[in-house]
Amino acid sequence: MNLAMDKYRQVRMAQAQGARTVEELKKVSDIVIENEEELAEVEALLKNACKCKKVSIEDVVTAVKNGADTIEKVAEATKATAACGRCKGIITNIIENKR
């Protein structure tokens, strides 16, 4: 991934606020996507809930829809948050909004 660390953080913070698409990302942050390569990286990142364990947003949403209503239950079902834990904000948002 070539995305600058500050943009990576902006995307992750926006995800924790509920952004799931580039359009939603732009509504909650002032991120500027410079080119098509960066756009592709941002889109891929938006599909990812937990980078360490390679758990997708879709996997977490499915776990929540199947009854995982705490971070611990999501971790049990998907392994998300089981490494560094930086994805807890994103996981919490998915649990709270069921999306």
N, C-alpha and C positions, 0 to 999 in steps of 0.2 A: 504494500500500500504506500502510495506516495503522497497522500493527503497530509498537509501540514498539521502539526499537533494542535494548533489553536483551532483549526477548522474541525478536526476530529472531535475536540472537546465541545465545540459549538453544536455539532450534530448530536453527540451523546446527551448533552444537556437538553436540547430540544426534544429528543426522544423521551427523556424523563418527564417532560412537560406534555407529552402526548403526540408529538409529531411522528407520523408514520410514512409521509410522502414528502417529496421535494417541495410541493406547494405548501403543505402544512409547516414544513421546516422554515420556509421563507416568512411565514406569518408570525412565528414566535422567535425568530432570530434575525440578525442583520448579516447573515452569511452571504458572501458573494462567491458564486461558483464561476470560476475563470474560464473553463473550457469543457469540451465533451469528455475528456479523460477524467477530470475532476467530478463531473456530473455522474459518470458511471461509478466512480468510487463512492460517492455520497449515496447513490441509490443502493449500492450493495451494502453499505453500512446501515442504512435504514431498515434493511431486511434482517439485520443481525441484532439479537438481544444480548447475547453473551459471547464476546470474542474469544475468550479463553477456552471455553468448552464447545464453541461453534454451534450455539443454539440459536435458532431463528426466532424472530418475532412470532411467526406462525406456530412454531412448536410451543411457545409459552402461552399464546392465546388458546391453543387447543387444550393444554393442561388446565388452564383456568376454567374453560368451558366444561371440562370433565371433573371439576370440583376442587382444584388446587386453589385455595383461597388465602394462602399465606406464602411468604417467600420460602419458608421451609418446605412446604408441600410442592411448590414449583420446582425447587431444587431437587427434591426426591424424584419427581416425574421427568425432569429434563437434564439435570446436572448443572443448570444455570446457577450462578453465584457460588459454585463449589470451589472456585479457584481464588481469584483476587477479590471478588465481591463488588467491583466497580459498577456492575450492571444492576445493582439493587434498586436504584431509582427508576430505571426503565421497567423492571419487573413489578415494582410497587405500582407504577402508573397503569400497567396492563391489568393488574389485579383489581385496582380501584375502578377502572373504566371498562373492564372486560373487553378490551380491544387493543 
